[in-house]
Amino acid sequence: MTELEHDDWMGDSDAVLWHIERDPILRSTITSVWFLDRVPDGARLRLSAERMVEALPRLRQHVVDAQPGLAAPRWADDPLFDLDHHVRSVSIVGDERAVLDYAERLATTAFDKDRPLWELEVVEGLPGGRGAFVMKVHHAIADGIGLVKMLAHIVSFGPDDDGTAGRPPERARSERSAEHPWAATIRAVRHRVATDTRALARLGTASLHTAAGFVRDPIGTASGTTRTAGSIAKLIQPATTPRSPIMTGRSLTLRLHRVEVELDPVREAARALGASLNDAFVAVVLEALHEYHRHHGVDAADIRMHMPVSVRSTDGDGADAITNQFVPARFVLPLGDRPLAERVVDTTARLAEVRAEPALPHVNDIAGIVERLGPTATVTLIGSMMKGVDVTTSNVPGPPFPVYLAGAKAEQMFAYGPPAGSAINLTLLSYDGTLEIGITTDHAALPDPEVFVTAVEAAFDHLLTT
């Protein structure tokens, strides 16, 4: 194994997600909340967690970030790894709302950066002997789809099924012998040269220089560029002011909410309008935002949306990886007072244009340029891009059949993405014939989130009668 192979370097996009947490408003914690028909069996759950960690080595690794700006952070086995720190149980008094209140505190608490970046908690004490499951993962480890694939290692298909027979053998731990103080720096420089060479080949010299220019001066570099470079300019152009005139505050206080809708009727309604499920979902969000602003007597012409676009392959080496395989897209969509069917058709056309942006395949290379500016500049640049976003939407396909966690059936399964500078995050997760929508709101932007949640429910009802 060569020195470059020996180190497990973060990808450039993951490194950006890691560094921007220096501004807590930009934290990128993904949280998953499951409501269970009973409390999982503790011994079986621990065995499942052990198997998950052995199958996914990233879960016992922490981040080593010794040369920020010079090289990407790298993953290394945590010599003090303690599964009991990551898998815990808690007893609460209350119902599902109490579980979401508890999950809010977990979601807004920063990770211990000296440990692996994930936590799993079983919640006891719900009425009728029911239980809940809360897991949070740093976005540098996985995207939403990756989180679902991660959790596939601890679920089973029946209450008496342990998921797998026996425990996989422990993998060999890499241990580096004592080395000269300059050795790590030399490896970092070699890695940087190798990644820069590959990025140059993918993006092309002109576009790479243009991307660097946009990072330094997005407006001044915009003239006289190619279509790809112009698309890069749009991708990273600063937008510090939200389009909404009322959802302008940002804070560290987040509220979690949930909406549940049957999958098939929504999919059929979307299909009847020539739209995908995600197109209809985004249109429903726009309808709800319009109603929320109307409730407050405010006319908002449009909003700025952030939407992760998955680039995960359906087969091949990357299909089952838990790592991030998405590119971020920001764009402005109209609100206005219009029929929902018309909104769905318009949204479908606009999202097709977004997915066709020529800059999207180069996002990781652009992230590499940003990451090379160093953590402080990265936080400033990404903050200037994300804090003007009004809403983030994400669509995550979950299991189409019921799953069990150490004997407990998952009755509902919600994913809560981070606002990361926006006012709201809505994450749609399909599970066992149901659409489970996790809604995360920033309390400073939406002090009355129940009004917006009600508007989302009404918009789905409207879609089904359109």
C-alpha positions in Angstrom: 0.0 0.0 0.0 1.4 3.4 -0.9 1.5 6.4 1.4 -1.3 8.1 -0.4 -3.5 5.0 -0.2 -2.6 4.5 3.5 -4.3 7.7 4.6 -8.1 7.9 4.2 -8.5 11.5 3.1 -11.8 13.3 3.2 -13.3 14.3 -0.1 -13.2 18.0 -0.8 -17.0 18.4 -0.4 -16.9 16.5 2.9 -14.0 18.7 4.1 -16.1 21.8 3.4 -19.0 20.3 5.4 -16.5 19.6 8.2 -14.9 23.1 8.2 -18.0 25.2 8.0 -19.1 24.1 11.4 -16.8 26.8 12.8 -20.0 28.8 12.3 -22.6 26.9 14.3 -25.4 28.3 12.1 -24.0 26.1 9.3 -23.8 22.9 11.2 -24.7 19.9 9.0 -26.1 17.3 11.4 -28.5 14.8 10.0 -31.0 13.3 12.5 -33.3 10.4 12.1 -36.3 9.6 14.4 -38.2 6.4 14.3 -41.3 5.6 16.3 -41.5 1.9 17.3 -44.2 -0.4 18.5 -42.1 -1.4 21.5 -38.7 -0.8 23.1 -35.9 -2.7 21.3 -34.2 -5.5 23.1 -31.0 -4.0 24.5 -28.7 -7.0 24.0 -29.8 -7.5 20.4 -29.5 -3.8 19.6 -25.9 -3.7 20.9 -25.0 -6.8 18.8 -26.5 -5.1 15.8 -24.6 -1.9 16.5 -21.3 -3.9 16.8 -22.0 -5.5 13.4 -22.8 -2.1 11.9 -19.5 -0.7 13.1 -17.5 -3.6 11.9 -19.2 -3.4 8.5 -18.7 0.3 8.2 -15.2 1.2 9.4 -16.0 5.0 9.2 -18.1 4.6 12.3 -15.1 3.9 14.5 -13.0 6.7 13.0 -12.5 10.2 14.0 -11.2 13.2 12.0 -7.6 14.3 12.0 -7.3 17.8 10.7 -3.6 18.6 11.3 -2.9 20.8 8.2 -6.1 22.8 7.5 -5.7 24.6 4.1 -2.7 22.5 3.2 -4.5 19.1 3.0 -7.9 17.8 3.5 -8.7 16.3 6.9 -8.3 12.5 7.1 -10.1 9.7 8.8 -8.2 7.6 11.3 -9.2 4.8 13.7 -10.1 6.2 17.1 -7.8 4.4 19.5 -10.2 5.2 22.4 -13.3 4.1 20.6 -16.1 3.3 23.0 -19.4 1.9 21.7 -21.2 2.8 24.9 -20.6 6.5 24.1 -22.4 6.1 20.8 -25.2 3.7 21.7 -27.2 4.8 24.7 -30.8 4.6 26.0 -32.8 7.3 27.8 -36.2 7.3 29.5 -38.6 10.2 29.0 -42.1 11.0 30.2 -44.4 12.0 27.4 -45.6 11.1 23.9 -44.2 11.5 20.4 -43.9 15.3 20.8 -41.7 14.7 23.8 -39.5 12.5 21.7 -39.2 15.2 19.0 -38.4 17.8 21.8 -35.6 15.5 23.0 -34.3 15.0 19.4 -34.2 18.7 18.9 -31.6 19.0 21.7 -29.5 16.2 20.2 -29.7 17.7 16.7 -28.5 21.1 18.0 -25.7 19.8 20.2 -22.3 19.8 18.5 -20.4 16.5 18.2 -17.3 15.8 20.2 -14.8 16.1 17.4 -12.3 13.8 19.1 -14.7 10.9 18.6 -16.5 9.3 15.6 -19.3 11.6 14.4 -22.4 9.6 15.2 -24.7 8.8 18.1 -27.7 6.5 18.5 -30.2 6.6 21.3 -33.2 4.4 22.2 -36.0 6.2 23.9 -38.2 4.4 26.5 -41.2 5.6 28.5 -43.8 6.2 25.7 -47.4 5.3 26.4 -48.4 1.7 25.8 -44.8 0.4 26.1 -43.9 1.9 22.8 -40.4 3.2 22.1 -38.4 5.4 19.8 -35.0 5.5 18.1 -33.0 8.6 17.5 -29.7 8.7 15.5 -27.6 11.6 14.5 -24.8 11.6 12.0 -22.5 14.3 10.8 -23.0 15.2 7.1 -19.3 14.6 6.5 -19.9 10.9 7.0 -23.1 10.4 4.9 -25.9 12.1 3.0 -29.5 11.2 3.6 -29.5 8.2 1.3 -26.2 7.1 2.9 -27.8 7.3 6.4 -30.6 4.9 5.2 -28.0 2.5 3.8 -26.1 2.8 7.1 -29.2 1.9 9.2 -29.8 -1.1 6.9 -27.0 -2.8 8.8 -29.0 -2.8 12.1 -32.5 -3.5 10.9 -34.2 -6.9 10.1 -37.3 -8.0 8.3 -39.1 -9.5 11.2 -39.4 -9.3 15.0 -37.4 -12.5 15.6 -34.9 -11.9 12.8 -31.5 -10.7 14.0 -30.6 -9.4 10.5 -27.6 -11.7 10.0 -26.3 -14.9 11.4 -23.3 -14.2 13.6 -20.9 -11.3 13.7 -18.5 -10.4 10.9 -14.8 -10.8 11.8 -13.1 -7.7 13.0 -11.1 -5.9 10.4 -7.5 -5.2 10.8 -6.7 -1.9 12.4 -4.2 0.2 10.6 -1.4 1.4 12.9 1.3 3.8 11.8 4.6 3.5 13.5 6.4 6.5 14.9 7.4 8.8 12.1 9.4 11.9 11.5 7.4 15.1 12.2 7.7 16.1 8.5 6.3 12.8 7.2 2.7 13.8 7.7 3.3 17.1 5.9 5.0 15.3 3.0 2.1 12.9 2.6 -0.4 15.8 2.7 1.5 17.7 -0.1 1.6 14.5 -2.2 -2.1 14.0 -1.7 -2.8 17.6 -2.6 -0.8 17.4 -5.8 -2.5 14.2 -6.8 -6.0 15.5 -6.2 -5.2 18.8 -7.9 -3.9 16.9 -11.0 -7.1 14.8 -11.2 -9.3 17.9 -10.7 -7.4 19.7 -13.5 -8.0 16.9 -15.9 -11.7 16.8 -15.1 -12.5 20.5 -15.1 -10.0 21.8 -17.6 -7.4 24.5 -17.1 -9.6 27.4 -18.2 -12.6 26.4 -16.2 -10.5 25.6 -13.1 -8.9 29.1 -13.3 -12.3 30.6 -13.8 -13.7 28.8 -10.8 -10.9 30.1 -8.7 -11.6 33.6 -9.9 -15.3 33.2 -9.0 -14.3 32.2 -5.5 -12.2 35.4 -5.1 -14.5 37.7 -7.1 -17.8 36.1 -8.3 -19.2 39.3 -9.9 -16.0 40.6 -11.5 -15.2 37.3 -13.1 -18.7 36.7 -14.5 -18.2 38.5 -17.9 -16.9 36.7 -20.9 -17.2 33.2 -19.6 -18.2 29.9 -21.2 -21.6 28.3 -20.4 -20.0 26.0 -17.8 -18.1 28.9 -16.2 -21.3 30.9 -16.1 -23.0 28.0 -14.4 -20.2 27.9 -11.9 -20.7 31.6 -11.2 -24.4 31.0 -10.5 -23.5 28.0 -8.3 -21.2 29.9 -5.9 -22.5 33.5 -6.2 -23.0 35.0 -2.8 -26.6 35.5 -1.7 -26.6 36.7 1.9 -30.2 38.1 2.1 -33.2 35.7 2.1 -35.8 36.4 -0.5 -38.6 36.0 2.1 -39.4 39.3 3.8 -40.4 37.6 7.1 -38.3 34.4 7.4 -35.1 36.4 7.9 -33.9 35.5 11.4 -31.3 32.7 12.1 -30.5 31.1 15.4 -29.3 27.8 17.0 -32.9 26.9 18.2 -34.4 24.4 15.9 -37.9 22.8 16.1 -38.7 19.4 14.6 -42.2 18.5 13.2 -43.7 15.7 11.1 -46.2 15.2 8.4 -47.4 11.9 7.1 -49.1 11.2 3.7 -49.9 8.0 1.8 -47.4 7.5 -1.0 -49.4 6.0 -3.9 -52.1 8.8 -4.1 -49.4 11.5 -4.2 -47.4 9.6 -6.8 -50.5 9.2 -8.9 -51.4 12.8 -8.6 -47.9 13.8 -9.7 -47.9 11.4 -12.6 -51.3 12.8 -13.8 -49.6 16.2 -14.1 -46.5 14.9 -15.8 -44.4 15.4 -12.7 -42.2 13.2 -10.6 -42.8 12.7 -6.9 -40.0 15.1 -6.0 -41.4 17.8 -8.4 -44.8 17.5 -6.7 -43.2 17.6 -3.3 -41.3 20.9 -4.1 -44.5 22.4 -5.5 -46.4 21.5 -2.3 -43.6 23.2 -0.3 -44.0 26.3 -2.5 -47.8 26.3 -2.0 -47.3 26.0 1.8 -44.8 28.9 1.8 -47.2 31.0 -0.2 -50.0 30.3 2.4 -47.6 31.0 5.3 -46.7 34.4 3.9 -50.4 35.1 3.1 -51.3 34.2 6.7 -48.9 37.0 7.8 -50.3 39.4 5.3 -47.1 39.5 3.4 -46.6 39.2 -0.4 -43.5 37.2 -1.3 -42.8 37.0 -5.0 -40.3 34.2 -4.8 -38.0 32.2 -2.5 -34.5 30.8 -2.8 -34.3 27.1 -2.4 -31.4 24.7 -1.8 -31.9 21.1 -3.0 -29.3 18.4 -2.9 -29.2 16.6 -6.2 -28.2 12.9 -5.9 -25.5 11.6 -8.1 -25.5 8.2 -6.6 -25.4 5.4 -9.1 -28.0 2.6 -9.0 -25.3 -0.1 -9.5 -21.6 -0.4 -9.4 -19.1 0.4 -6.7 -20.9 3.5 -5.4 -24.4 2.2 -5.1 -24.1 0.9 -1.6 -21.6 3.4 -0.2 -22.7 5.5 2.8 -20.6 8.4 1.7 -21.9 11.7 0.4 -23.0 11.4 -3.3 -24.9 14.6 -3.9 -24.3 18.0 -5.4 -25.9 21.1 -4.0 -28.2 23.3 -6.2 -29.5 26.8 -5.3 -32.1 28.5 -7.3 -35.0 30.9 -7.1 -38.6 29.7 -7.5 -41.7 31.8 -7.8 -44.4 31.8 -5.1 -47.3 34.0 -6.2 -51.0 33.1 -6.1 -51.6 30.4 -8.7 -53.5 27.1 -9.1 -51.5 24.2 -7.6 -51.7 22.2 -10.8 -50.1 25.0 -12.6 -47.5 25.3 -9.9 -46.6 21.6 -10.3 -46.2 21.9 -14.0 -44.0 25.0 -13.7 -41.9 23.5 -10.9 -41.3 20.4 -13.0 -39.9 22.5 -15.9 -37.8 24.6 -13.6 -36.2 21.7 -11.7 -35.3 20.0 -15.0 -33.3 23.1 -15.9 -31.7 23.0 -12.5 -30.6 19.4 -12.9 -29.1 20.2 -16.3 -26.8 23.0 -15.0 -23.3 22.2 -16.5 -21.6 23.2 -13.2 -23.1 20.4 -11.1 -20.7 17.6 -12.3 -17.8 19.8 -11.2 -19.1 20.6 -7.6 -16.5 18.5 -5.9 -13.7 20.1 -7.8 -15.1 23.6 -7.0 -15.3 22.5 -3.4 -11.6 21.6 -3.6 -10.8 25.2 -4.6 -12.9 26.5 -1.8 -11.3 24.1 0.8 -7.8 25.2 -0.3 -8.6 28.7 0.9 -8.5 27.5 4.5 -11.2 27.0 7.1 -11.8 30.7 7.8 -12.3 31.7 4.2 -14.4 28.6 3.6 -16.8 29.5 6.4 -17.1 33.1 5.1 -17.8 32.0 1.5 -20.2 29.2 2.2 -22.0 31.4 4.8 -22.4 34.0 2.1 -24.0 31.4 -0.1 -26.3 29.6 2.4 -27.6 32.2 4.8 -29.6 33.7 2.0 -31.4 30.5 1.4 -35.1 30.4 2.5 -35.8 26.7 2.4 -34.0 23.4 1.8 -35.8 20.4 0.4 -34.5 16.8 0.1 -36.1 13.5 -1.1 -34.7 10.3 0.4 -36.0 6.8 -0.7 -36.4 4.5 2.3 -37.4 0.9 2.6 -40.7 0.0 0.8 -41.5 -2.6 3.4 -41.6 -2.6 7.3 -38.4 -3.1 9.1 -37.6 -4.1 12.7 -35.0 -2.9 15.2 -34.0 -5.6 17.7 -37.5 -6.9 17.7 -39.3 -3.6 17.6 -41.3 -2.7 14.5 -40.6 0.8 13.0 -44.1 2.3 12.6 -42.9 5.7 11.4 -39.5 6.8 10.2 -38.5 10.5 9.8 -35.3 12.1 8.6 -34.5 15.7 9.6 -31.9 17.5 7.5 -30.0 20.5 8.8 -31.2 24.0 7.8 -27.5 24.9 7.5 -28.2 28.6 7.1 -31.7 28.3 5.7 -35.0 29.0 7.5 -36.5 25.5 6.9 -35.5 22.1 5.9 -38.1 19.6 4.6 -36.9 16.0 4.1 -39.3 13.6 2.4 -38.6 9.9 3.3 -40.7 7.2 1.7 -41.2 4.2 4.0 -43.5 1.2 3.7 -46.1 2.9 1.4 -46.0 6.2 3.3 -44.3 9.6 2.8 -42.8 10.7 6.1 -41.9 14.4 5.9 -39.5 15.7 8.6 -39.7 19.4 8.9 -36.9 21.3 10.7 -37.6 25.0 11.3 -35.3 27.8 12.7 -37.3 29.4 15.6 -35.9 32.8 14.7 -37.2 32.6 11.2 -40.5 30.8 12.0 -41.7 31.6 15.5 -45.0 29.9 14.7 -44.0 26.7 12.9 -47.4 25.1 13.4 -48.8 27.5 10.9 -46.4 26.3 8.3 -46.8 22.6 9.2 -50.6 23.0 8.8 -50.1 24.7 5.4 -48.0 21.7 4.3 -50.7 19.3 5.3 -53.3 21.4 3.5 -51.2 21.6 0.3 -50.9 17.8 0.2 -54.7 17.6 0.6 -55.1 20.1 -2.2 -52.8 18.1 -4.5 -54.8 15.0 -4.0 -58.0 16.8 -5.0 -56.5 18.6 -8.0 
